Structures are given as C-alpha cells and as structure tokens.
Amino acid sequence: MINFKLSSIWGFVGITIGLCAFLFNYYMVPVSLPGYSVLVSPAILTLSFFSEETYFAPKMVLFMLGQFVGYFFIGTLVQLIRKLSVRIK
C-alpha cells in the first residue's frame, strides 16, 4: 500500500522548493539560479499549456499545483521502487 501522507509531504516540499526557487529568481535579477529548470520542471511543464497573457495570480496557483503534483508523483514513484526492490530480495 502506498503511503499518501508521505507522498503529500513530498508534494509540500516540492511547493516549498519551487516557491524558494521562484522568489530567488524573481528578486535576484542579475543572478541566475543554477538548476532552476530542474527544480521547477513540474511547474514549467504545467505552465507550458497556458499562454503568457495569463494573469500572475492564476499562473502562480498553477505553478504551485504543478510543483505539488510533480513531487507527489516522485514521492509515490520512490515508494513503489522501494517496495519492488524489497520484494525482489
């Protein structure tokens, strides 16, 4: 059985990582954060389906939702791999 509480914790950690990376990239204009596109790749994927003319607030909600869902699936995938590796042994 998959522990959805643990996957949700991964999702909230993803939101935190994405928010910190976004705020750093937003306020530190001359400096580029190395690995930004890797850290927020779930959000970038989510936002790629919407136009640039979308207002900021809905974009931010989609950004955080994409981060949560992406990291939630990563947490679930890690749990499945762990469970399968234990069964194989």
Short mmCIF file of the C-alpha atoms (twelve columns), coordinates in Angstrom:
data_MODEL
# 
_entry.id   MODEL 
# 
loop_
_atom_site.group_PDB 
_atom_site.id 
_atom_site.type_symbol 
_atom_site.label_atom_id 
_atom_site.label_alt_id 
_atom_site.label_comp_id 
_atom_site.label_asym_id 
_atom_site.label_seq_id 
_atom_site.Cartn_x 
_atom_site.Cartn_y 
_atom_site.Cartn_z 
_atom_site.pdbx_PDB_model_num 
ATOM 1  C CA . MET A 1  0.000  0.000  0.000   1 
ATOM 2  C CA . ILE A 2  1.258  3.448  -0.875  1 
ATOM 3  C CA . ASN A 3  1.585  5.949  1.949   1 
ATOM 4  C CA . PHE A 4  -0.236 9.012  0.596   1 
ATOM 5  C CA . LYS A 5  0.739  11.027 3.656   1 
ATOM 6  C CA . LEU A 6  4.418  10.614 2.783   1 
ATOM 7  C CA . SER A 7  3.728  11.469 -0.859  1 
ATOM 8  C CA . SER A 8  1.837  14.576 0.279   1 
ATOM 9  C CA . ILE A 9  4.846  15.596 2.361   1 
ATOM 10 C CA . TRP A 10 6.964  15.241 -0.795  1 
ATOM 11 C CA . GLY A 11 4.415  17.431 -2.579  1 
ATOM 12 C CA . PHE A 12 4.592  20.176 0.042   1 
ATOM 13 C CA . VAL A 13 8.388  20.009 -0.006  1 
ATOM 14 C CA . GLY A 14 8.145  20.460 -3.780  1 
ATOM 15 C CA . ILE A 15 5.956  23.539 -3.310  1 
ATOM 16 C CA . THR A 16 8.483  24.945 -0.840  1 
ATOM 17 C CA . ILE A 17 11.396 24.265 -3.192  1 
ATOM 18 C CA . GLY A 18 9.532  25.805 -6.105  1 
ATOM 19 C CA . LEU A 19 8.475  28.869 -4.139  1 
ATOM 20 C CA . CYS A 20 12.008 29.463 -2.839  1 
ATOM 21 C CA . ALA A 21 13.483 28.998 -6.323  1 
ATOM 22 C CA . PHE A 22 10.868 31.302 -7.857  1 
ATOM 23 C CA . LEU A 23 11.394 34.029 -5.255  1 
ATOM 24 C CA . PHE A 24 15.170 33.811 -5.623  1 
ATOM 25 C CA . ASN A 25 14.901 34.017 -9.391  1 
ATOM 26 C CA . TYR A 26 12.319 36.844 -9.168  1 
ATOM 27 C CA . TYR A 27 14.232 39.098 -6.791  1 
ATOM 28 C CA . MET A 28 17.821 38.335 -7.836  1 
ATOM 29 C CA . VAL A 29 17.503 39.607 -11.393 1 
ATOM 30 C CA . PRO A 30 21.199 39.693 -12.419 1 
ATOM 31 C CA . VAL A 31 21.926 36.278 -10.865 1 
ATOM 32 C CA . SER A 32 20.609 33.058 -12.357 1 
ATOM 33 C CA . LEU A 33 19.925 30.143 -10.016 1 
ATOM 34 C CA . PRO A 34 21.785 27.058 -11.254 1 
ATOM 35 C CA . GLY A 35 19.417 24.139 -11.674 1 
ATOM 36 C CA . TYR A 36 16.279 26.291 -11.629 1 
ATOM 37 C CA . SER A 37 14.753 24.487 -14.593 1 
ATOM 38 C CA . VAL A 38 15.397 21.121 -12.929 1 
ATOM 39 C CA . LEU A 39 13.957 22.138 -9.550  1 
ATOM 40 C CA . VAL A 40 10.763 23.550 -11.019 1 
ATOM 41 C CA . SER A 41 10.371 21.269 -14.039 1 
ATOM 42 C CA . PRO A 42 6.899  20.028 -12.940 1 
ATOM 43 C CA . ALA A 43 5.686  23.630 -12.750 1 
ATOM 44 C CA . ILE A 44 7.283  24.529 -16.079 1 
ATOM 45 C CA . LEU A 45 5.550  21.555 -17.682 1 
ATOM 46 C CA . THR A 46 2.203  22.622 -16.201 1 
ATOM 47 C CA . LEU A 47 2.622  26.240 -17.316 1 
ATOM 48 C CA . SER A 48 3.636  25.245 -20.835 1 
ATOM 49 C CA . PHE A 49 -0.025 24.532 -21.651 1 
ATOM 50 C CA . PHE A 50 -1.122 28.108 -20.878 1 
ATOM 51 C CA . SER A 51 -0.401 31.354 -22.694 1 
ATOM 52 C CA . GLU A 52 1.900  34.114 -21.498 1 
ATOM 53 C CA . GLU A 53 -1.044 36.514 -21.318 1 
ATOM 54 C CA . THR A 54 -2.476 34.700 -18.290 1 
ATOM 55 C CA . TYR A 55 -2.590 36.883 -15.184 1 
ATOM 56 C CA . PHE A 56 0.058  36.410 -12.491 1 
ATOM 57 C CA . ALA A 57 -2.192 35.008 -9.712  1 
ATOM 58 C CA . PRO A 58 -3.606 32.093 -11.760 1 
ATOM 59 C CA . LYS A 59 -0.102 31.384 -13.066 1 
ATOM 60 C CA . MET A 60 1.218  31.209 -9.516  1 
ATOM 61 C CA . VAL A 61 -1.587 28.845 -8.487  1 
ATOM 62 C CA . LEU A 62 -0.806 26.637 -11.493 1 
ATOM 63 C CA . PHE A 63 2.906  26.841 -10.660 1 
ATOM 64 C CA . MET A 64 2.334  25.590 -7.111  1 
ATOM 65 C CA . LEU A 65 -0.194 22.968 -8.227  1 
ATOM 66 C CA . GLY A 66 2.256  21.651 -10.826 1 
ATOM 67 C CA . GLN A 67 5.025  21.511 -8.232  1 
ATOM 68 C CA . PHE A 68 2.799  19.633 -5.779  1 
ATOM 69 C CA . VAL A 69 1.578  17.091 -8.325  1 
ATOM 70 C CA . GLY A 70 5.053  16.539 -9.768  1 
ATOM 71 C CA . TYR A 71 6.740  15.979 -6.432  1 
ATOM 72 C CA . PHE A 72 3.759  13.919 -5.201  1 
ATOM 73 C CA . PHE A 73 4.302  11.550 -8.137  1 
ATOM 74 C CA . ILE A 74 8.038  11.493 -7.469  1 
ATOM 75 C CA . GLY A 75 7.341  10.508 -3.837  1 
ATOM 76 C CA . THR A 76 4.917  7.814  -4.973  1 
ATOM 77 C CA . LEU A 77 7.419  6.510  -7.523  1 
ATOM 78 C CA . VAL A 78 10.174 6.316  -4.894  1 
ATOM 79 C CA . GLN A 79 7.852  4.335  -2.619  1 
ATOM 80 C CA . LEU A 80 6.926  1.930  -5.434  1 
ATOM 81 C CA . ILE A 81 10.573 1.352  -6.353  1 
ATOM 82 C CA . ARG A 82 11.436 0.720  -2.698  1 
ATOM 83 C CA . LYS A 83 8.561  -1.739 -2.355  1 
ATOM 84 C CA . LEU A 84 9.509  -3.588 -5.526  1 
ATOM 85 C CA . SER A 85 13.170 -3.795 -4.524  1 
ATOM 86 C CA . VAL A 86 12.198 -5.301 -1.165  1 
ATOM 87 C CA . ARG A 87 10.003 -7.925 -2.889  1 
ATOM 88 C CA . ILE A 88 12.794 -8.926 -5.250  1 
ATOM 89 C CA . LYS A 89 15.250 -9.589 -2.406  1 
# 
